[in-house]
Amino acid sequence: MAITKSQQNSPEEPLVNNEEILNDFKVAVTSRHASLMGRKEVFMGKAKFGIFGDGKELAQIAMAKAFQIGDFRSGYYRDQTFMMALGELTVQQYFSQLYAHADVDAEPASAGRLMNGHFATRSLKSDGSWKDLTKLHNSAADISPTAAQMPKLLGLAYASKLFRENKGLKVFSQFSNNGNEVAWGTIGNASTSEGMFFESINAAGVMQVPMVISIWDDGYGISVSNEFHTTKGSISEVLMGFQRTETEKGIEILRVKGWDYEGLVQAFKYAGEVARTNHIPVLIHVEEMTQPQGHSTSGSHERYKSTERLQWEKDWDCISKFRDYIISSGIAKDEVLDQIESEAKAHVKAQKEAAWSRFAGEIKAEIQEVIGLLKSTADKSTRKVVLLQLADDLSKTINPVRKDAITAVRKALLALRFDTESVKSPLNTWYKAQEPKNFDRYNSHLYSHSEWAVGKVKEVPATYDEKSQLVDGREILQAFFDHTLENDPRFFAFGEDVGKIGDVNQAFAGLQSKYGVHRVSDTGIRECTIIGQGIGTALRGLRPVAEIQYLDYMLYGLQMLSDDLASLLYRTKGGQKAPLIVRTRGHRLEGVWHSGSPMGMILSSLRGMIVCVPRDMTQAAGMYKTLLDSDEPAIMVECLNGYRLKERMPTNIGKYTVKLGKPEVLREGSDLTIVTYGSMCRIVMDSVEELAEMGISVEVIDVQTLLPFDTHGVIGKSIQKTGRVIFADEDVPGGASAYMLQQVIDEQRIFQYLDSEPQTLSAKAHRPAYSSDGDYFSKPSIDDVIEKAYRMMHEANPKRFPAI
């Protein structure tokens, strides 16, 4: 449907009073001048890049009017006016982000870690504990990849559904007010071509969640017009099949013009009411928007827009049309609006200068300190000319950054390498003092710093008694999930086939009927939004387990895991967390699909997540417990061939934990250490039995987690004893085996203890071929392990171990 003037309130009940209209005008022109001045700052060299929200001001002001305390936003990098209208972004903070001010007080969204236009509110206290989210305007931290904000939006909205319909969550009043919160999403018209957008729209229609998606449509995606992006040139036309009817659930679809103040206010008011009251998803297609400065500071839109189009954008600019509306309605005259705009421009200029002064002032102080140190050191050094030149070059640097001071000191220390320690000491002392400061500014919070970090979870061993029965491994997981569902109302699980049949390997068998569809639920085949569903609900204080049926399917959701979840804590510098657990399965099985172990891919793309690779389901259950006691996101890769293998049922199921980052020695030995994980543990353990018969004593270590990796130095201590090591796994050559070797060489300095060249044993570079023969010739076998270990011992003692 389209919002028309006939649907607006009666004249006796105006949508907005005159005072509020003039304030809206002030917000709009303030934001516009921030955009205009921001572009100039980039061209002056004071910022690296700029992307702005000019042309989108009026619609964002209307959205802010409908946005309520406790609601959530998941948007994109043109929403500055919305954040300003809410009072969650000051002009000074806006410019602090443009300059990349690495101070969370100056730039609370990301502490300078993100380029401008990336907005976030702080959900956490300084100790990492949750604030009362129902008392805040909540903005989930933005990410740049186009449309990637949509899956998370689905999860934020789904949380409201759970809080409203799951009675067990009523006690968690700091996270929701009975599920009345709406999740508001924004996206550019061109980005609606992405699959993530369509998947999110479809899932929202199926799930019926309180989600309002606003499409800012200015007719282009950088230089490409809508005719090349969207069928019929209109995304709302394309999506009309999703429109709800009197008899069918679906999505409410609205259209409104980006320059129509009254229409915008009415549209967003209506959308908010429908979503909030009835949990119906709404899409608002805001058409005829403009982009006065083009896409970004990287280019000029005059290169691809016609003269006629540029003139149209000038004529239909939303602020210009808003001014016309105010004057024609008799609300204010030109001179009043001129005064408002003049004051707004002056305010923006003053706040810009204040932001620059605060940002540059810190760096200038460091620069001056270094110049002083260089000069004073020069007087005592044999390299006086070099140091004075460094000081002079530093003093002449235009718009210096922190790197300039650090680089000058490092160059100076290299130049001073032949001088006495007393000469170098002042510069060395200064440089060492900067290391923790700069770690905090630029490197901290990749993982949790809170008291709930995984490394701080107390280890509780599994216990057994004479009644502990041998059961299928999947029954141990089932018992764990049953216990956790019973005792933690925030815990729930969802994914393909998880609900009714209890997942393809039966770890949730019978649990949906016991705990209900809001605790154990099925989803469609849509891995990307399964991940987004998990991220959004975790951002709202819940403890989801999102199941990806097989490890190779995780590729569909890798974008969300890598660019959003894994970097969330880091890119907000501890301001937001989403302790989602992604459950999947992989390792040993036959065939190209479902049998892979692409751990190198995971390790490269998911830094910031915990990566658990349990060898059996007893270990997996203990790891799940550790993760649920922590506040960090994780991926659990269960062994596909382990669900029917027999294990003893612990007596303290749901209570024991596994220390993450601490490898376990499965078998002690003296000649050789083999380091492995997951299903390879069984292969290696069977191998060492045969090696023992040949007189070779092998120590076998299960790393248990790849991230974190051996924080206790277990592997290094073993190598000190044996002098030899093989890193064995099922990943491709150069994958996780190379990672493990690098970690132990760099972090545990094992090279000095090696009597033989360190070895790796991995799968072939291709995926495994089908059948038992395919498995044997594609992945490491018992024979491979035996021969690799034997050859190492032959090299060390050819007489005792003659060549094969």
C-alpha positions in Angstrom: 0.0 0.0 0.0 1.1 3.6 -0.4 0.7 6.2 2.3 -1.4 9.0 0.9 -2.7 12.2 2.5 -6.2 10.7 2.9 -4.7 8.3 5.4 -3.2 11.0 7.6 -4.7 12.2 10.9 -7.5 14.8 10.9 -6.7 18.5 11.1 -7.8 18.4 14.7 -5.0 15.9 15.4 -1.9 17.2 13.7 0.9 14.6 13.3 3.5 17.1 14.5 3.2 20.5 16.1 4.9 23.6 14.7 7.7 23.7 17.3 8.6 20.1 16.6 8.6 20.8 12.8 11.1 23.7 13.3 13.3 21.4 15.4 13.2 18.8 12.7 14.3 21.4 10.2 17.2 22.3 12.6 18.2 18.6 12.8 18.0 18.3 9.0 20.2 21.3 8.2 22.6 20.4 11.0 23.1 17.0 9.5 23.4 18.4 5.9 26.1 20.8 6.9 28.0 18.1 8.7 28.0 16.1 5.4 29.2 19.1 3.4 31.9 20.0 5.9 32.9 16.3 6.3 33.6 16.1 2.6 35.9 19.1 2.7 37.8 17.7 5.7 38.6 14.6 3.6 39.8 16.7 0.7 42.0 18.8 3.1 43.7 15.6 4.1 42.4 15.6 7.7 40.5 12.3 7.1 41.1 9.3 4.9 37.6 8.8 3.4 34.1 10.1 3.8 30.6 8.7 3.1 27.6 10.8 4.1 23.8 10.8 4.6 22.9 13.9 2.7 19.6 13.7 0.8 18.3 11.1 3.3 17.6 13.5 6.1 13.8 13.8 6.1 13.0 10.1 6.1 15.5 9.5 8.9 13.9 12.2 11.0 10.5 10.5 10.4 11.9 7.1 11.4 13.3 8.6 14.6 9.9 9.8 15.6 8.5 6.3 15.5 11.6 4.7 17.1 11.0 4.2 20.9 13.2 3.6 23.9 14.2 -0.1 23.9 13.9 -0.5 20.1 16.9 -1.6 18.0 18.4 -0.4 14.8 20.4 -2.4 12.2 21.2 0.0 9.4 23.9 1.2 7.2 26.4 4.1 6.8 24.0 6.9 5.7 21.9 7.0 8.9 23.6 10.0 10.6 20.5 12.1 10.6 18.5 9.3 12.3 21.2 9.0 15.0 21.3 12.8 15.5 17.6 13.0 15.7 17.6 10.4 18.5 20.2 12.2 20.4 22.6 9.3 20.1 25.2 11.1 17.9 26.5 14.5 18.5 28.2 16.6 15.8 31.5 16.4 17.6 31.2 12.6 17.8 30.4 12.5 14.1 33.6 14.3 13.2 35.6 12.3 15.8 34.7 9.2 13.9 35.6 10.9 10.6 39.1 11.6 12.0 39.3 8.1 13.6 39.8 9.3 17.1 40.9 6.2 19.1 39.2 7.3 22.3 35.9 5.7 23.3 34.8 8.8 25.1 35.3 10.9 22.0 33.9 8.3 19.6 31.8 5.8 21.5 30.6 3.8 18.4 33.9 2.3 17.6 36.7 4.2 19.3 38.0 5.2 15.8 38.2 1.6 14.6 35.6 2.1 11.8 35.3 4.6 9.0 32.7 7.3 9.4 29.1 6.5 9.1 29.2 3.4 11.2 27.0 3.8 14.2 26.6 1.9 17.4 25.3 2.5 20.9 27.0 0.9 23.9 25.1 -2.1 25.3 27.7 -3.0 27.9 29.1 -1.4 31.0 32.9 -1.0 31.2 33.2 -4.4 32.9 31.4 -6.2 30.1 28.1 -6.7 31.9 24.8 -5.8 30.3 23.2 -2.4 30.7 19.4 -2.2 30.9 18.6 -2.3 27.1 15.0 -1.3 27.7 16.1 2.1 28.8 18.2 2.8 25.7 17.9 3.7 22.1 19.8 0.6 20.8 21.8 0.6 17.5 23.5 -2.6 16.6 27.0 -1.9 15.3 27.1 -1.2 11.6 29.1 -3.2 9.0 30.0 -2.1 5.5 29.3 -5.2 3.4 26.1 -4.4 1.4 22.9 -5.9 2.8 24.8 -7.7 5.6 22.8 -5.7 8.2 19.6 -7.6 7.2 20.2 -11.0 8.7 21.1 -9.5 12.0 17.9 -7.4 11.8 15.9 -10.5 11.6 17.4 -11.8 14.8 16.9 -8.6 16.6 13.2 -8.7 15.7 12.9 -12.4 16.5 14.1 -11.7 20.0 11.0 -9.6 20.6 8.8 -12.5 19.5 10.6 -14.8 22.0 10.4 -12.3 24.8 6.6 -11.9 24.2 5.7 -15.6 23.7 8.2 -17.5 25.9 6.9 -17.1 29.5 10.2 -18.2 30.9 11.8 -15.0 29.7 9.5 -12.6 31.5 12.0 -12.3 34.4 14.7 -10.8 32.1 13.2 -7.3 32.2 16.5 -5.6 31.4 16.4 -7.1 27.9 12.8 -6.6 26.9 9.5 -5.1 27.8 7.3 -8.0 27.0 8.6 -8.1 23.4 7.2 -4.7 22.5 10.5 -3.6 20.8 10.6 -3.1 17.1 13.8 -3.7 15.1 14.3 -1.0 12.5 16.5 -1.7 9.5 17.7 0.6 6.7 19.3 -0.3 3.4 20.1 1.4 0.1 18.1 0.6 -3.0 21.0 -1.0 -4.8 21.8 -3.3 -1.9 18.4 -4.9 -2.2 19.8 -6.9 -5.1 21.8 -8.9 -2.6 20.7 -12.4 -1.7 20.9 -11.6 2.0 18.2 -9.0 1.6 15.8 -11.4 -0.1 16.5 -14.2 2.3 15.8 -11.9 5.3 12.6 -10.6 3.7 11.3 -14.2 3.1 12.3 -15.3 6.6 10.6 -12.3 8.2 7.4 -13.0 6.3 7.5 -16.7 7.4 8.3 -15.9 11.1 6.1 -12.8 11.5 8.5 -10.7 13.5 8.3 -6.9 14.5 10.7 -5.7 11.9 10.5 -2.5 9.8 12.8 -2.2 6.8 13.3 1.2 5.2 14.8 1.4 1.7 16.5 4.7 0.9 16.0 4.8 -2.9 18.0 7.5 -4.7 17.9 5.7 -8.0 21.5 4.6 -8.1 24.1 2.2 -6.6 27.2 4.3 -7.0 27.2 4.8 -10.8 24.6 2.2 -11.7 21.0 3.1 -12.0 18.0 1.1 -10.8 17.2 -0.4 -14.2 20.4 -2.5 -13.9 19.8 -3.4 -10.2 16.1 -4.4 -9.9 13.5 -6.0 -12.1 10.9 -3.3 -13.0 13.3 -0.8 -11.5 11.3 -0.9 -8.2 12.0 -3.2 -5.3 8.5 -2.7 -3.8 7.0 -3.8 -7.2 9.1 -6.9 -7.1 8.1 -7.7 -3.6 4.3 -7.2 -4.0 3.8 -11.0 -3.8 4.9 -10.7 -0.1 2.1 -8.2 0.6 -0.1 -9.5 3.4 -3.9 -9.8 2.9 -6.9 -10.2 5.1 -6.5 -13.9 4.9 -2.8 -14.5 4.4 0.1 -13.5 6.5 3.0 -11.7 4.9 4.6 -8.3 4.9 3.0 -4.8 4.9 4.5 -2.9 2.0 4.4 0.9 2.0 5.6 3.5 -0.5 6.3 7.1 0.3 8.3 10.0 -1.3 11.6 11.0 0.4 10.7 14.7 0.2 7.1 14.4 1.6 7.4 15.3 5.3 3.8 14.5 6.2 3.7 11.3 4.2 7.0 10.2 5.8 5.8 10.9 9.3 2.6 9.1 8.7 4.2 6.1 7.1 6.7 5.5 9.8 4.1 6.1 12.6 1.8 3.5 10.9 4.7 1.0 10.4 5.8 1.2 14.0 2.3 0.7 15.3 1.7 -2.3 13.1 5.0 -4.0 13.9 4.9 -3.2 17.6 1.3 -4.2 18.3 0.9 -7.2 16.0 4.4 -8.3 15.3 3.9 -7.9 11.5 7.0 -7.1 9.4 6.8 -3.9 7.4 8.7 -2.6 4.4 8.8 1.1 3.6 10.1 1.9 0.1 11.2 5.6 0.3 11.4 6.8 -3.3 12.7 9.9 -5.0 15.5 10.5 -2.6 18.6 12.4 -3.7 22.4 12.2 -3.1 23.7 15.8 -3.4 27.4 14.9 -3.0 27.4 11.6 -4.8 28.3 8.3 -3.4 31.4 9.2 -1.4 34.6 11.2 -1.5 36.0 8.6 -3.9 34.4 10.2 -6.9 32.0 12.7 -8.4 28.5 11.8 -9.5 28.7 14.4 -12.3 30.5 11.7 -14.2 27.5 9.4 -14.5 24.4 11.5 -13.9 22.9 13.6 -16.7 22.5 17.3 -16.4 18.7 16.8 -16.2 19.1 14.3 -13.4 21.4 16.6 -11.4 18.9 19.5 -11.8 16.1 17.2 -10.7 18.0 16.3 -7.6 18.5 20.0 -6.8 14.9 20.8 -7.3 13.6 17.8 -5.3 16.1 17.9 -2.5 14.3 16.9 0.7 15.5 19.9 2.7 14.5 22.3 0.0 11.1 20.8 -0.2 10.8 20.8 3.6 11.5 24.5 3.6 8.8 25.0 1.0 6.4 23.0 3.1 7.1 25.0 6.2 6.7 28.4 4.5 3.6 27.4 2.5 1.9 26.0 5.6 2.5 29.3 7.5 4.7 27.7 10.1 7.6 30.0 9.7 9.0 32.6 7.2 12.2 32.5 5.2 14.1 34.7 7.7 13.3 32.4 10.6 14.5 29.3 8.6 17.6 31.3 7.5 18.4 32.0 11.1 18.0 28.4 12.1 20.2 27.2 9.3 22.8 29.9 10.0 23.0 28.8 13.7 23.1 25.2 12.7 26.0 25.8 10.3 27.9 27.7 13.0 27.3 24.9 15.4 28.6 22.3 13.0 31.7 24.4 12.3 32.4 24.8 16.0 31.9 21.2 16.9 34.0 20.1 13.9 36.8 22.3 15.2 36.4 21.0 18.7 36.6 17.4 17.5 39.8 18.2 15.5 41.4 20.0 18.3 40.7 17.1 20.7 41.9 14.5 18.2 44.9 16.5 16.8 45.8 17.8 20.3 46.6 14.3 21.7 48.8 13.5 18.7 50.5 16.9 18.7 51.5 16.4 22.3 53.1 13.1 21.4 54.8 14.6 18.4 56.3 17.4 20.5 57.4 14.9 23.2 59.2 12.8 20.6 60.8 15.9 19.0 62.1 16.9 22.4 63.5 13.4 23.0 65.1 13.2 19.6 66.9 16.5 20.2 68.0 15.8 23.7 69.3 12.4 22.6 71.1 13.9 19.6 73.3 16.0 21.9 74.7 12.8 23.5 74.8 10.5 20.4 77.3 9.8 17.7 74.3 10.0 15.3 73.4 13.6 16.0 72.8 14.5 12.4 70.4 11.6 11.8 68.4 12.3 14.9 68.1 16.0 14.3 66.9 15.3 10.7 64.3 12.9 12.1 63.1 15.6 14.5 63.0 18.2 11.8 61.0 16.0 9.4 58.6 15.2 12.2 58.0 18.9 13.0 57.2 19.6 9.4 54.6 16.8 9.0 51.2 18.2 7.8 48.3 16.7 9.7 50.5 14.1 11.5 49.1 10.9 12.9 50.3 8.7 15.8 52.2 6.5 13.4 54.6 9.4 12.5 55.8 9.7 16.1 56.2 5.9 16.5 58.0 5.5 13.2 60.5 8.4 14.0 61.4 6.7 17.3 61.8 3.3 15.8 64.1 4.7 13.1 66.0 6.6 15.8 66.5 3.4 17.8 67.9 1.6 14.8 70.3 4.5 14.1 71.4 4.3 17.8 72.1 0.6 17.8 75.8 1.2 18.4 75.4 3.8 21.1 75.4 3.0 24.8 72.3 2.0 26.7 72.3 5.3 28.6 72.0 7.2 25.4 69.1 5.0 24.0 67.3 4.7 27.3 65.0 7.8 27.1 63.7 6.8 23.6 63.4 3.1 24.5 61.5 4.0 27.7 59.1 6.2 25.8 58.6 3.6 23.0 57.9 0.8 25.5 55.4 2.9 27.4 53.5 3.4 24.1 53.1 -0.3 23.4 50.3 -1.0 25.9 48.6 2.3 25.1 48.5 1.5 21.4 47.5 -2.1 22.0 44.5 -0.7 23.9 43.8 1.8 21.1 44.1 -0.4 18.1 44.3 -4.1 19.1 42.3 -4.8 22.3 39.0 -6.6 22.6 39.4 -9.2 19.9 38.3 -11.5 22.6 36.5 -10.8 25.9 38.2 -8.9 28.6 35.5 -9.5 31.1 35.2 -11.8 34.0 33.2 -14.2 31.8 36.0 -14.7 29.2 36.4 -18.4 28.4 39.8 -18.5 29.9 38.3 -17.6 33.3 35.6 -20.3 33.4 36.5 -22.8 36.1 37.3 -26.3 35.0 35.0 -29.0 36.3 35.9 -32.6 35.3 33.3 -35.1 34.2 32.5 -37.7 36.8 31.4 -41.3 36.5 30.3 -44.1 38.8 29.4 -47.8 38.5 26.0 -46.9 37.1 27.5 -44.8 34.2 26.3 -46.6 31.1 27.8 -46.9 27.7 25.5 -44.9 25.3 25.6 -43.4 21.8 27.5 -40.2 21.8 24.5 -38.3 20.6 22.7 -39.3 23.8 25.3 -37.4 25.9 24.5 -34.3 23.9 20.8 -34.9 24.2 21.1 -35.2 27.9 23.2 -32.0 28.1 20.7 -30.0 25.9 17.8 -31.4 28.0 19.5 -30.2 31.2 20.3 -26.8 29.9 16.8 -26.2 28.4 15.4 -27.1 31.9 17.7 -24.8 33.8 18.4 -21.7 31.6 15.4 -20.0 30.1 17.6 -17.9 27.8 19.0 -21.0 26.1 17.3 -22.1 22.9 18.3 -23.8 19.6 17.2 -23.6 16.0 18.2 -24.7 12.6 17.3 -27.0 9.7 15.6 -30.2 11.1 16.4 -29.2 14.7 12.8 -29.0 15.9 10.4 -31.7 15.0 12.9 -34.5 14.3 15.5 -33.3 16.8 18.3 -32.7 14.2 19.6 -35.1 11.7 21.8 -36.8 14.3 19.1 -36.8 17.1 20.9 -34.7 19.7 17.6 -32.7 20.2 15.3 -35.7 19.8 12.1 -35.2 21.8 13.1 -31.8 23.2 10.8 -29.7 21.1 7.8 -31.6 22.4 9.1 -31.2 25.9 10.0 -27.5 25.8 8.1 -26.0 23.0 8.7 -24.5 19.6 10.3 -21.3 21.0 13.0 -23.3 22.6 13.8 -25.9 20.0 12.7 -24.8 16.5 13.0 -25.6 12.8 14.0 -23.1 10.2 14.0 -23.0 6.4 17.0 -23.8 4.4 18.7 -20.4 4.8 22.0 -20.5 6.5 22.8 -16.8 6.2 19.8 -15.8 8.2 20.1 -18.6 10.6 23.4 -17.0 11.6 21.8 -13.5 11.6 18.9 -14.9 13.7 21.5 -16.0 16.2 23.5 -12.8 16.2 20.5 -10.6 16.7 19.1 -12.6 19.6 22.5 -12.8 21.2 22.8 -9.0 21.0 19.6 -8.9 23.0 20.9 -11.0 25.9 19.7 -14.4 24.9 21.8 -17.5 24.6 21.1 -19.1 21.2 22.6 -22.1 19.5 22.3 -21.7 15.8 22.7 -25.0 13.9 24.4 -25.2 10.5 23.6 -28.7 9.5 27.0 -29.5 7.9 30.3 -27.7 8.0 30.3 -27.0 4.2 27.0 -25.2 4.5 28.6 -22.7 6.8 30.0 -21.0 3.6 26.5 -19.5 3.1 26.8 -17.8 6.5 30.5 -17.0 6.5 30.0 -13.4 5.5 27.9 -12.8 8.7 30.2 -14.8 10.9 33.4 -13.1 9.6 32.4 -9.5 9.0 29.8 -9.2 11.8 30.0 -11.7 14.7 33.8 -12.3 14.9 34.6 -8.6 14.8 31.7 -7.3 16.9 33.5 -6.9 20.3 36.6 -5.6 18.6 34.9 -3.0 16.4 32.9 -1.6 19.3 35.9 -1.8 21.6 33.9 -3.8 24.1 30.6 -1.9 23.6 28.6 -4.8 22.3 28.7 -8.6 22.5 26.8 -11.5 20.9 27.8 -14.8 22.6 26.2 -16.9 19.8 27.2 -20.6 19.6 27.2 -22.0 16.1 26.8 -25.7 16.1 27.9 -27.8 13.1 29.5 -31.0 12.2 32.3 -32.2 9.9 35.5 -34.1 9.7 35.5 -37.7 8.8 32.9 -38.9 6.3 32.9 -40.1 2.7 32.4 -37.8 -0.3 33.0 -34.3 -1.6 30.4 -32.7 0.6 29.7 -32.9 4.4 33.1 -34.5 4.9 35.3 -31.5 4.7 37.5 -30.0 7.4 38.2 -26.5 6.1 39.7 -25.4 9.4 42.3 -23.1 7.7 39.4 -21.1 6.2 37.7 -20.9 9.6 40.9 -19.9 11.4 41.7 -17.1 8.8 38.2 -15.6 8.8 36.8 -16.1 12.3 39.4 -14.5 14.6 37.4 -13.2 17.4 35.4 -16.4 17.8 36.2 -19.5 19.8 36.8 -22.6 17.6 36.1 -25.9 19.3 37.0 -29.2 17.7 36.0 -31.9 20.2 37.1 -35.5 19.6 33.8 -36.9 21.0 30.5 -35.9 22.4 31.5 -36.0 26.1 34.1 -33.3 25.3 31.6 -31.4 23.2 29.1 -31.3 26.0 31.7 -29.9 28.4 32.7 -27.3 25.9 29.1 -26.2 25.4 28.8 -25.7 29.2 32.0 -23.7 29.2 30.8 -21.5 26.4 27.4 -20.9 28.1 29.2 -19.8 31.2 31.2 -17.4 29.2 30.3 -14.3 27.0 32.1 -15.2 23.8 30.9 -16.3 20.4 32.0 -19.7 19.2 31.7 -22.4 16.6 31.5 -26.1 17.7 32.6 -28.6 15.0 31.3 -32.0 16.2 32.6 -35.2 14.6 30.1 -36.5 12.0 31.1 -40.1 12.6 30.9 -39.9 16.4 27.2 -39.8 17.1 26.8 -43.6 17.2 30.1 -44.4 18.9 29.8 -45.5 22.5 30.8 -43.3 25.4 30.1 -43.4 29.1 27.4 -41.1 30.4 28.8 -38.7 33.0 27.0 -38.4 36.3 27.3 -34.6 36.3 26.0 -33.9 32.8 25.3 -30.2 32.3 27.7 -29.3 35.1 31.1 -30.3 34.0 33.3 -28.0 31.8 36.3 -28.3 29.6 39.1 -25.8 29.9 39.2 -24.2 26.5 42.7 -23.5 25.2 44.2 -26.3 27.2 45.2 -29.4 25.2 44.7 -32.9 26.7 47.5 -35.5 26.6 45.7 -38.6 25.5 48.7 -40.9 25.7 52.2 -40.2 27.1 55.3 -41.1 25.2 59.0 -40.3 24.9 60.1 -40.6 21.3 57.7 -38.4 19.3 54.8 -36.0 19.9 51.7 -36.1 17.6 49.4 -33.2 17.8 45.9 -33.5 16.4 42.2 -32.9 17.1 38.6 -34.1 16.2 38.1 -37.4 14.4 41.9 -37.6 13.7 42.3 -38.4 17.4 40.9 -41.9 16.9 43.1 -42.4 13.8 46.2 -41.4 15.7 45.4 -43.4 18.8 44.9 -46.5 16.7 48.2 -45.8 14.9 50.3 -45.4 18.0 49.3 -48.9 19.2 51.0 -50.4 16.2 54.0 -48.0 16.6 54.4 -49.1 20.2 54.8 -52.7 18.9 57.7 -51.4 16.8 59.3 -49.8 19.9 58.2 -46.3 19.1 56.8 -44.4 22.1 54.4 -41.7 20.9 52.8 -38.9 23.0 49.4 -38.0 21.6 47.9 -34.5 22.2 44.4 -33.4 21.4 44.4 -29.6 21.1 40.6 -29.5 21.8 40.3 -25.9 20.6 42.1 -24.2 17.7 41.1 -20.7 19.0 42.3 -20.2 21.7 45.3 -22.5 21.0 47.3 -24.1 23.8 47.4 -21.2 26.2 49.0 -23.5 28.7 52.1 -24.5 26.7 51.2 -28.2 26.8 52.6 -28.9 23.4 55.9 -27.2 24.0 56.5 -29.1 27.1 55.9 -32.4 25.3 58.3 -31.5 22.5 61.0 -30.6 25.1 60.6 -34.2 26.2 60.4 -36.0 22.9 62.4 -33.7 20.6 60.1 -34.5 17.6 56.6 -33.5 16.5 54.0 -34.2 13.8 51.0 -31.9 13.4 48.2 -34.1 11.9 44.8 -33.1 10.7 42.2 -33.5 7.9 42.5 -30.0 6.5 44.2 -29.2 3.2 48.0 -28.9 3.1 49.0 -25.5 4.6 45.7 -25.3 6.5 45.3 -25.9 10.2 48.4 -28.1 10.4 50.5 -25.1 9.3 48.7 -22.9 11.7 49.4 -25.3 14.6 53.1 -25.4 13.7 53.3 -21.6 13.4 51.6 -21.2 16.8 54.0 -23.5 18.6 57.1 -22.1 16.9 56.3 -18.5 17.4 54.5 -18.6 20.8 56.3 -21.6 22.5 59.7 -21.2 20.8 60.1 -25.0 20.3 62.7 -24.8 17.6 65.5 -25.0 20.1 64.2 -28.3 21.4 63.8 -30.1 18.1 66.0 -33.1 17.2 64.2 -33.6 14.0 62.6 -31.4 11.4 58.9 -30.7 12.4 56.4 -32.5 10.2 52.8 -32.0 9.1 50.3 -34.6 7.9 47.2 -33.4 6.2 44.6 -34.4 3.7 45.1 -34.0 0.0 44.5 -30.5 -1.6 41.2 -31.7 -3.1 38.0 -32.6 -1.3 37.6 -36.3 -0.4 36.4 -38.7 -3.1 33.4 -40.8 -2.4 33.4 -44.3 -0.8 35.8 -45.9 1.6 38.5 -45.9 -1.0 37.9 -42.2 -1.6 38.3 -41.5 2.1 41.5 -43.7 2.3 43.2 -42.0 -0.6 42.1 -38.5 0.3 42.5 -38.2 4.0 45.2 -39.3 6.5 44.9 -42.9 7.3 46.3 -45.1 10.1 48.9 -46.3 7.5 49.9 -42.7 6.8 50.4 -41.8 10.4 52.5 -45.0 11.0 54.7 -44.4 8.0 55.2 -40.7 8.8 56.2 -41.4 12.4 58.4 -44.4 11.5 60.3 -42.4 8.8 61.1 -39.7 11.4 62.5 -42.3 13.8 64.4 -44.0 10.9 66.1 -40.6 10.2 67.0 -40.3 13.9 68.2 -43.9 14.4 68.4 -45.8 11.0 70.0 -48.8 12.7 67.2 -49.4 15.1 64.5 -48.4 12.6 65.7 -49.6 9.2 64.1 -48.1 6.0 60.8 -49.4 5.0 
